[in-house]
Amino acid sequence: MRIILPILLAASVAFAAPQAGGTKKAPANAQQRDLKYEVDESIDPPATGKVSVPRSYAVVIGVQNYPKLDAKLQLKYTERDAESVYSILISREGGNFRAENVHKLTGAKATLANIRNEIENWLPSVAKDDDRVLIYFAGHGFVYNGKVFLAPTDFDKANPTGTGYSVEALGAAFGSKIKGKWKVLLTDACHSGAVTSETDVRTINSRLLDLNRSLFSLTASRDREQSFESPEWGGGHGIFTYYVVKGMEGEADESHDGIVTADELSNYVQRNVREASGGRQNPTLGGSFDNNMLLAYIPAGAKLGDPPKAKFGTFIFESNMDNVEVFVDGKSVGVVSKGTPLRLPGINPGVHQIKGVRMGYEPDGPKEEIVYPGQDTTITLKMLIPRRRPKAALDKFDPAVERYQKARGPEQYRRAVADFQEIVGIDPTYSQAYLYLARAQRDLQDFEKAEKSFKKALEIDPDYLEARTTYGGMLFDTGNTDEAIRQLNAVIQRDKNQATAHYLLSQAFRVKEQYKLAIESAQNAVRLTPNNSEAYFWLAEGLRMEKRYSEAIPAYQQYLKLSNFDSNGFEKFGYYAIGFGLFKKKRAGTQDVWKELRGLTYFGLCECERRINHFDNAISYCQRALSFDKEDPLTHYSLALSYFRQGAATGDVGLLPAARKHFNTMLAINPDLEESNIAKQNIANIDKFLSAQ
């Protein structure tokens, strides 16, 4: 008999969206299926007064490759520009945007459809009246039939109006769709080369500047000027973007109050770009806006003293070795190699602290160097002294590492802490020992001490990517997801082949509900380390949350295949040791991580199969998930829905009691879930139907 019964299904067994303005920190032992666990990102005011940084949203677009344009029209540094803007926006010493509130489109993602979706759909859906909204675009602009367009990566000259993003649409979105008290448009859209025969830089710039009168609009050039890009600026950037980023890093803070305002940034960018290009490129300001609009907040930059002189100088760094990381006033500003100088224009005149670092060598510096107004200052960094370890420290290090790697309980981790404390006592510059000390402290859940040890390792060797990656993993573990993303993003900027950083970013973006970025990061991790089983798990999670269920299923299955080992053997320990994240060693003492991840995988498979109406498969997978965790309410809920839907599809009334049983179990475990009301209504419908029978 066919079941005819009202079916009340949840839109998804998904994860609750974060509340506007941040979330509260969960307790250290919190376990949640939704994987949400993060700290509040409040801004600490400087001593000089209270600083209010509004909630902020941004879309960052960098288009470098145009498959349908000639080779001479391809650009070199626009994607690198976009990456730099993204980094400074999410920095606590910069834009102070939350990582999940900055959407980045580069490479193949910078399509017309994606650009339109982010600007016309996403930003209007999230921005409120008191928010700050920023759009950055680097790429080609063009004119067709008197109208101005920005060129996405899929731009086609044969169909300019159908493949270009019109400035009219951009203006309409900013003017009426997108809310916000501060709106910022930064465009570097007039690069050399005529995209269409009508391309007129004057028209492009004038339209961009006149989009909306309440908008702070800063374009890369004016009139018929072009925007230039060159390796001469910071190792390879557009001139305009280079100075935008330097300004937001604090160089534009003329008042030394730790705040970069719209007025300060525009003055800094205009002055420096004009001078650097010999007057051939002049950034232009448009809109009617609050001159004190806060564009960046640099707490460390707040200090007393006279404002700097108006004319800026340039550092040119040379090195006797490759891959030397350069620090100016404690901030990493780039990497210099032998024979390839690093040029940094736009530096405030005066005394600056300089340091060059390279793993395995004593640093060159810190030392004071002077930048003179309007002049170049060339500095040669010499890595001459290989770092020497006392024999006593070296003799103890390898055995200590071996003991740590075999440690399985608190007592053994405490022994590891004592081992590495002894080593750094002998050699306070032993960054590797500080890394292992931090790991042992992390495994004891002494996160405060672990953070100090991680920072000490990075203070000694700022280019220690393994330490920075591991630190990012711990930050994610403890709920500081935003700072984890910043640290891991810094690793990727330095080395795009750091597989572990990609893998951790996939988890962090998954928690932040940035599913497309989670998928991309997991795919990078899979590409670099095809045998990393957990990378497939997080890839599957991202695909499932993007509703790409058929694609998620083989990713989950690949995870099961690669993690199919005896969880009681040595391999399990190795499994814990190679990864980081929400399910790692901090919980190994109370739960079997291997079992938990497999349970989550079967739950994910159940959800995917249910969504594509494969109810038999869904029931089987949910039953497997319950064999790993019989107290998970959402698994009971999904299993109940699968029985319910299978009964409705086949007319098998005998499945209804099973559905009712699992709805009831779900309510007994947790009656306060968002899905609980649906479960109760479905139970009522089942009871009514069975009574009628």
C-alpha positions in Angstrom: 0.0 0.0 0.0 1.3 3.4 -0.9 1.9 5.7 2.1 0.2 9.1 1.7 1.5 11.1 4.6 2.7 14.7 5.2 6.5 14.6 5.3 8.2 17.5 7.1 11.9 17.4 6.2 14.6 19.7 7.2 16.1 21.6 4.4 19.4 20.1 5.4 21.0 18.3 8.3 23.5 21.1 8.1 25.4 23.4 10.4 24.0 26.5 12.0 25.2 29.8 10.5 27.4 32.0 12.7 25.7 34.9 14.3 26.5 38.3 13.0 29.4 40.0 14.8 31.1 36.8 16.0 30.6 33.8 18.2 31.3 33.0 21.8 34.2 30.7 22.7 33.2 27.1 23.3 34.5 25.2 26.3 37.7 23.3 25.7 36.0 20.0 25.8 33.1 21.0 23.5 32.1 18.4 20.9 29.8 19.5 18.2 28.8 17.9 14.9 28.7 21.4 13.4 32.4 21.8 14.1 31.9 25.4 15.3 34.4 26.4 17.9 36.0 29.8 17.7 36.9 32.8 19.8 35.5 36.3 19.6 37.7 38.6 17.5 37.3 41.8 19.6 39.7 44.6 18.8 41.8 45.9 21.7 41.9 49.7 21.8 45.3 51.4 21.9 46.4 53.5 24.9 45.5 56.7 23.0 41.7 56.0 23.0 39.0 53.7 21.8 39.0 52.3 18.3 35.9 50.9 16.8 36.4 48.6 13.8 33.0 47.9 12.2 32.0 44.5 10.9 33.5 44.3 7.4 33.0 42.4 4.2 35.1 42.4 1.0 35.3 40.8 -2.4 38.9 40.7 -3.8 39.3 40.0 -7.5 42.5 39.5 -9.4 42.4 38.5 -13.1 45.8 37.6 -14.7 45.1 35.0 -17.4 42.6 35.7 -20.2 42.3 32.5 -22.3 40.5 34.2 -25.1 42.8 37.2 -25.4 46.2 37.6 -27.2 49.4 36.8 -25.4 50.4 40.5 -25.3 47.3 41.2 -23.2 48.1 38.7 -20.5 49.0 40.2 -17.1 51.8 39.1 -14.7 51.1 40.3 -11.2 47.4 40.9 -10.7 46.8 37.6 -8.9 49.7 38.3 -6.7 48.2 41.7 -6.1 44.9 40.2 -5.1 46.7 37.8 -2.7 48.5 40.7 -1.0 45.2 42.7 -0.6 43.6 39.6 0.9 46.4 39.1 3.3 46.4 42.7 4.5 42.6 42.8 4.9 42.5 39.7 7.2 45.5 40.8 9.2 45.1 42.0 12.8 47.8 44.6 11.9 45.9 45.8 8.9 42.3 45.7 7.7 41.0 43.6 10.7 38.4 41.8 8.4 37.3 38.4 9.6 38.7 35.7 7.2 35.3 34.3 6.3 34.1 37.8 5.4 36.6 38.2 2.6 35.8 36.3 -0.6 38.7 36.0 -3.1 38.3 35.3 -6.8 41.5 34.6 -8.7 42.5 32.3 -11.5 39.7 30.2 -13.0 37.3 31.4 -10.2 37.3 35.0 -11.4 34.5 34.4 -13.9 31.7 36.7 -14.8 29.1 34.5 -13.0 31.2 34.4 -9.8 31.9 38.1 -9.8 28.3 38.9 -10.3 27.2 36.5 -7.6 29.6 37.9 -5.0 28.8 41.6 -5.7 25.1 41.4 -6.5 24.0 38.5 -4.3 26.5 37.7 -1.4 27.4 41.3 -0.4 23.8 42.5 -0.3 22.8 39.4 1.7 25.3 40.0 4.5 26.2 43.7 4.8 24.2 45.9 7.2 23.8 49.7 7.6 26.7 50.1 10.0 29.2 47.8 8.2 32.3 48.5 6.1 32.3 47.0 2.6 35.3 46.9 0.2 35.6 45.7 -3.4 39.0 45.3 -5.0 39.6 44.6 -8.7 42.8 44.1 -10.6 42.7 43.2 -14.3 41.6 44.7 -17.6 38.9 47.3 -18.1 37.4 48.2 -21.5 34.8 50.3 -23.2 32.2 49.1 -25.7 29.4 51.2 -27.2 30.3 53.9 -24.8 29.8 51.7 -21.7 32.5 50.7 -19.3 33.2 47.0 -18.3 35.6 45.1 -16.1 37.0 42.0 -17.8 36.6 38.6 -16.0 38.9 35.7 -16.8 36.2 34.3 -19.3 36.0 37.6 -21.2 35.6 37.2 -25.0 36.1 40.1 -27.4 33.6 38.5 -29.7 30.9 39.1 -27.1 32.1 42.0 -24.9 28.7 42.9 -23.4 27.8 39.3 -22.6 31.2 38.4 -21.0 32.2 41.7 -19.3 31.0 43.0 -16.0 29.5 46.4 -16.5 30.4 49.3 -14.3 26.7 50.2 -14.4 25.9 46.9 -12.6 28.7 47.5 -10.1 27.4 51.0 -9.4 23.8 49.8 -9.0 24.9 47.2 -6.5 27.0 49.6 -4.5 24.4 52.3 -4.7 21.2 50.5 -3.8 21.7 46.8 -3.1 24.7 46.8 -0.8 24.3 48.4 2.6 27.0 49.9 4.7 28.2 53.2 6.3 31.6 52.9 4.7 32.0 51.7 1.1 35.3 51.3 -0.6 36.2 50.6 -4.2 39.8 50.0 -5.2 40.4 49.4 -8.9 43.5 48.7 -10.9 41.6 48.2 -14.2 43.5 50.1 -16.8 46.5 48.0 -17.5 48.5 48.4 -20.7 46.9 47.1 -23.9 43.6 47.9 -25.7 41.2 45.1 -24.9 38.7 46.5 -27.5 39.1 49.2 -30.2 37.0 51.5 -28.1 39.0 51.2 -24.9 39.6 54.6 -23.4 41.2 54.9 -20.1 39.7 58.3 -19.4 36.2 56.9 -19.8 36.9 53.9 -17.6 38.4 55.9 -14.8 35.7 58.6 -14.9 32.9 56.0 -14.7 34.6 54.2 -11.8 35.0 57.4 -9.9 31.4 58.5 -10.3 29.7 55.3 -9.3 28.1 56.6 -6.1 28.6 59.8 -4.2 28.9 58.1 -0.8 31.6 55.8 -2.0 35.4 56.1 -1.3 36.7 55.2 -4.8 40.4 55.1 -5.6 41.5 54.2 -9.1 45.0 53.3 -10.2 45.3 56.1 -12.8 43.5 59.1 -14.5 42.7 60.4 -17.9 44.4 58.4 -20.6 47.1 56.9 -18.3 47.8 53.3 -18.0 48.4 51.3 -14.8 51.9 49.7 -14.6 53.1 46.5 -13.1 56.7 45.5 -12.6 59.0 43.3 -10.5 60.6 46.6 -9.3 57.9 46.9 -6.6 58.1 44.4 -3.8 59.3 41.6 -6.0 56.4 41.9 -8.5 53.2 44.0 -8.1 51.1 46.6 -9.8 52.5 50.0 -8.6 49.0 51.1 -7.4 48.3 47.9 -5.4 51.8 47.8 -3.9 51.3 51.2 -2.3 47.7 50.4 -1.2 49.1 47.4 0.7 52.1 49.3 2.1 49.8 52.1 3.2 47.4 49.7 5.0 50.4 48.1 6.6 51.0 51.4 8.4 53.2 53.4 6.1 50.3 55.8 5.4 49.7 56.5 9.1 50.9 60.0 9.0 49.4 60.9 12.4 51.1 57.9 14.1 47.9 57.0 15.9 47.8 53.4 14.6 44.9 54.2 12.3 45.0 54.5 8.5 42.1 56.7 7.3 40.7 57.1 3.8 42.4 60.5 3.7 45.8 59.2 4.7 45.7 56.2 2.4 44.7 58.3 -0.7 47.4 60.9 0.1 50.0 58.2 0.5 49.1 56.2 -2.6 48.7 59.2 -4.9 52.0 60.8 -3.8 54.0 57.6 -4.1 52.6 56.2 -7.3 53.0 59.6 -9.0 56.6 59.8 -7.9 57.4 56.2 -8.6 56.0 56.4 -12.2 57.7 59.7 -13.0 54.3 61.3 -13.3 53.0 58.8 -15.8 50.5 57.3 -13.4 48.3 59.3 -11.1 45.8 57.5 -8.8 42.5 59.4 -8.7 40.1 59.8 -5.8 36.3 60.0 -6.2 33.1 60.0 -4.2 31.9 61.9 -1.2 33.1 60.1 2.0 34.2 60.5 5.6 37.9 61.5 5.5 38.3 59.7 8.8 36.9 56.4 7.5 39.0 53.6 9.1 40.7 51.5 6.4 43.3 49.8 8.6 44.2 49.6 12.3 47.7 48.9 13.3 47.9 48.8 17.1 51.7 48.5 17.1 51.9 51.6 15.0 50.3 53.9 17.6 53.1 56.0 19.1 54.1 59.5 20.0 56.2 61.7 17.9 56.1 64.1 15.0 54.5 63.0 11.7 57.0 61.8 9.1 58.2 64.0 6.4 56.1 64.1 3.3 58.6 62.6 0.9 59.2 58.8 1.2 62.3 56.8 0.5 63.2 53.4 -0.8 65.0 50.3 0.6 66.8 48.1 -1.9 67.8 44.8 -0.4 70.5 42.5 -1.8 71.7 39.2 -0.4 74.6 36.8 -0.6 72.2 33.8 -0.5 68.9 32.7 -1.9 65.6 32.7 0.1 66.5 35.2 2.7 63.4 36.6 4.4 63.6 40.4 5.0 62.0 42.1 8.1 61.5 45.8 8.4 60.4 47.0 11.9 59.5 43.5 12.8 57.3 42.8 9.8 58.1 40.4 7.0 58.3 42.4 3.8 59.4 39.8 1.3 62.2 37.4 0.2 65.4 38.3 -1.5 67.7 36.0 -3.4 71.2 36.3 -4.7 71.2 38.4 -7.9 67.6 39.4 -7.5 67.3 42.5 -5.3 64.1 43.3 -3.4 63.0 46.9 -3.9 60.7 48.4 -1.3 59.6 52.0 -2.2 57.3 54.1 -0.1 59.1 53.8 3.2 58.7 56.5 5.8 62.0 58.6 6.2 63.9 57.9 9.4 65.5 55.0 11.3 64.1 51.5 10.8 65.0 48.1 12.2 66.3 45.7 9.6 66.8 42.0 9.8 67.5 39.2 7.4 66.9 35.6 8.4 67.5 32.2 6.9 67.1 28.8 8.6 70.4 27.4 9.7 72.2 30.7 9.9 72.6 33.4 12.4 70.4 36.4 11.4 71.9 39.5 9.9 70.5 42.0 12.3 68.5 43.4 13.8 70.3 46.6 12.9 69.3 50.2 12.3 69.2 51.6 8.8 68.1 55.1 7.7 65.8 55.9 4.9 66.3 59.4 3.5 63.5 61.4 1.9 63.4 60.8 -1.9 66.5 58.6 -1.9 67.3 54.9 -2.4 69.1 53.1 0.5 70.8 49.9 -0.6 71.3 47.2 2.1 73.3 44.0 1.6 72.2 41.2 3.9 75.0 38.8 4.6 74.2 35.3 5.9 77.7 34.4 7.0 77.6 32.5 10.2 76.1 29.0 10.3 74.3 28.6 13.5 76.2 26.3 15.8 74.6 24.2 18.4 76.4 23.2 21.7 77.3 19.5 21.5 75.3 18.9 24.7 72.1 20.2 23.1 72.7 18.3 19.9 73.3 15.0 21.7 70.0 15.3 23.6 67.8 16.5 20.7 67.4 13.4 18.6 66.8 11.0 21.5 64.2 13.5 22.9 62.4 13.7 19.6 62.3 9.9 19.4 60.9 9.7 22.9 58.3 12.3 22.0 57.2 10.5 18.9 56.6 7.4 20.9 54.7 9.2 23.7 51.1 8.1 24.3 50.1 9.5 27.5 50.4 12.6 29.9 53.4 11.2 31.8 55.3 10.7 28.6 54.4 14.1 27.3 55.5 15.7 30.5 58.8 13.9 30.1 59.1 15.3 26.6 58.4 18.8 28.0 61.2 18.4 30.5 63.6 17.0 27.8 63.1 20.0 25.5 63.2 22.6 28.3 66.6 21.2 29.2 67.7 21.5 25.6 66.6 25.2 25.2 68.2 25.9 28.5 71.5 24.7 27.0 70.8 26.5 23.7 68.2 29.3 23.9 68.4 29.7 20.0 67.4 26.1 19.2 64.2 26.8 17.3 63.6 23.2 16.5 63.7 22.3 20.2 61.1 25.1 20.9 58.9 23.6 18.2 58.9 20.2 19.9 58.5 21.8 23.3 55.4 23.5 21.9 54.1 20.3 20.5 54.5 18.4 23.8 52.8 21.3 25.7 50.0 21.3 23.2 49.5 17.5 23.6 49.1 18.2 27.4 46.5 20.8 26.5 48.7 23.5 28.1 47.9 25.8 25.2 49.0 29.0 26.8 52.6 27.7 27.3 52.5 26.0 23.9 51.7 29.3 22.2 54.6 31.0 23.9 56.9 28.2 22.7 55.6 28.4 19.2 56.2 32.2 19.2 59.7 31.7 20.5 60.5 29.3 17.7 59.2 31.8 15.1 61.0 34.7 16.8 64.3 32.8 16.4 63.5 31.6 12.8 60.6 33.6 11.3 61.0 31.6 8.1 60.4 28.3 10.0 57.4 27.2 7.9 56.9 23.9 9.8 56.6 25.8 13.1 54.2 28.3 11.6 52.1 25.5 10.1 52.0 23.6 13.4 51.2 26.8 15.3 48.3 27.4 12.9 47.0 23.9 13.6 47.0 24.5 17.3 45.2 27.8 16.9 42.5 26.0 15.0 42.3 23.4 17.7 41.8 26.0 20.4 39.1 27.8 18.4 41.1 30.8 17.2 40.2 30.0 13.6 40.8 33.5 12.2 44.4 33.7 13.5 44.9 30.1 12.3 43.9 31.2 8.8 46.3 34.2 8.9 49.2 32.0 10.0 48.5 29.3 7.4 47.9 31.9 4.7 51.4 33.3 5.4 52.8 29.8 4.9 51.1 29.4 1.6 52.2 32.8 0.4 55.8 31.8 1.1 55.5 28.2 -0.3 52.4 27.1 -2.2 53.5 23.5 -2.0 53.1 23.3 1.8 50.6 20.4 1.8 49.9 20.4 5.5 49.1 24.1 5.4 46.6 23.5 2.6 45.1 20.6 4.5 44.7 22.6 7.7 43.2 25.5 5.7 40.6 23.1 4.3 39.4 22.4 7.8 39.5 26.1 8.9 37.5 27.2 5.8 35.1 24.4 6.4 34.4 25.6 9.9 34.1 29.2 8.6 31.5 27.9 6.1 33.7 29.1 3.2 33.1 25.8 1.4 34.5 26.7 -2.0 37.8 27.7 -0.4 37.7 24.5 1.8 37.3 22.4 -1.4 40.1 24.2 -3.1 42.5 23.8 -0.2 41.6 20.2 0.2 42.2 19.6 -3.5 45.6 21.2 -3.2 46.4 18.9 -0.3 45.3 15.9 -2.2 47.3 16.9 -5.2 50.5 17.4 -3.1 49.9 14.4 -0.8 47.6 11.8 -2.5 47.8 9.4 0.5 46.7 11.9 3.1 43.4 10.3 4.0 42.0 13.2 6.0 42.4 15.6 3.1 39.8 13.5 1.3 37.5 13.7 4.3 37.6 17.5 4.4 37.3 17.6 0.6 34.1 15.5 0.9 32.8 17.7 3.7 33.2 20.8 1.6 31.6 19.2 -1.4 28.6 18.0 0.7 28.1 21.4 2.2 28.1 22.8 -1.4 25.4 20.3 -2.2 27.7 18.5 -4.6 26.6 15.1 -3.2 27.5 12.9 -6.0 31.1 14.3 -6.0 31.3 14.0 -2.2 30.6 10.3 -2.1 33.8 9.1 -3.8 35.9 11.5 -1.7 34.4 10.0 1.5 35.0 6.5 0.1 38.6 7.3 -0.7 39.0 8.5 2.9 37.7 5.2 4.1 40.0 3.3 1.8 43.1 5.2 2.8 42.3 5.0 6.6 41.4 1.3 6.5 43.9 0.0 9.1 43.8 -1.5 12.5 42.9 1.3 14.9 44.6 -0.4 17.8 48.0 -0.8 16.1 51.0 1.4 15.7 49.5 2.9 12.6 46.9 4.6 14.7 49.5 6.5 16.6 51.1 7.5 13.3 47.7 8.6 12.2 47.4 11.0 15.1 50.9 12.2 14.8 50.8 13.3 11.1 47.8 15.6 11.4 46.3 18.4 13.4 42.8 20.0 13.7 39.7 19.5 15.6 40.0 15.7 16.2 43.6 15.4 17.1 45.8 14.6 20.0 44.2 17.0 22.4 41.2 14.6 22.5 43.1 11.3 22.0 43.0 10.5 25.7 39.2 10.5 25.8 38.1 9.4 22.3 39.5 7.3 19.5 40.0 9.8 16.8 40.1 7.2 14.1 36.7 5.9 15.1 35.2 9.4 15.3 36.3 10.4 11.8 35.0 7.1 10.4 31.7 7.7 12.1 31.5 11.2 10.6 32.4 9.8 7.2 29.6 7.3 7.3 27.3 10.1 8.5 28.4 12.2 5.5 27.8 9.3 3.1 24.3 8.7 4.6 23.5 12.4 4.1 24.7 12.4 0.5 22.9 9.3 -0.4 19.7 10.5 1.2 19.9 13.8 -0.7 20.0 12.0 -4.0 17.2 9.7 -2.9 19.3 6.5 -2.6 17.5 5.6 0.6 18.7 2.0 0.9 22.3 3.2 0.8 21.6 6.0 3.2 20.1 3.6 5.7 23.1 1.3 5.5 25.6 4.2 5.9 23.7 5.7 8.9 23.6 2.3 10.6 27.4 2.1 10.1 27.8 5.6 11.6 25.8 4.6 14.7 28.2 1.6 15.2 30.9 4.2 15.8 28.8 6.6 17.8 25.3 5.4 18.9 24.6 8.7 20.8 24.9 11.1 17.8 21.4 12.7 17.5 21.8 13.9 13.9 22.7 10.4 12.7 19.5 9.1 14.3 17.6 12.0 12.7 19.1 11.3 9.2 18.4 7.6 9.6 14.8 8.3 10.6 14.3 10.6 7.6 15.8 7.9 5.3 13.4 5.2 6.7 10.5 7.7 6.4 11.3 8.6 2.8 12.0 5.0 1.7 8.6 4.1 3.2 6.9 6.9 1.3 8.7 5.9 -2.0 8.0 2.2 -1.8 4.7 2.1 0.1 6.3 0.0 2.8 4.3 0.9 6.0 6.6 -1.4 8.0 9.4 1.2 7.8 7.4 3.8 9.7 8.0 2.3 13.2 11.8 2.3 12.5 11.6 6.0 11.5 9.5 6.8 14.6 12.0 5.0 16.8 15.0 7.0 15.6 13.1 10.3 15.7 12.4 9.5 19.4 16.0 8.5 20.1 17.2 11.8 18.5 14.8 13.7 20.8 15.9 11.8 23.9 19.6 12.6 23.2 19.1 16.2 22.4 15.6 17.8 22.3 16.9 21.3 21.7 18.3 20.9 18.2 16.9 23.0 15.3 15.6 19.8 13.8 13.7 18.7 16.9 10.4 20.4 15.9 10.5 18.7 12.6 11.1 15.3 14.3 8.2 15.9 16.6 5.8 16.8 13.8 6.9 13.7 11.8 6.3 11.5 14.9 2.8 13.0 15.1 2.2 12.4 11.4 3.3 8.8 11.7 1.1 8.2 14.8 -1.9 9.7 13.0 -1.4 7.7 9.9 -0.9 4.4 11.8 -4.0 5.1 14.0 -6.0 5.6 10.8 -4.8 2.3 9.4 
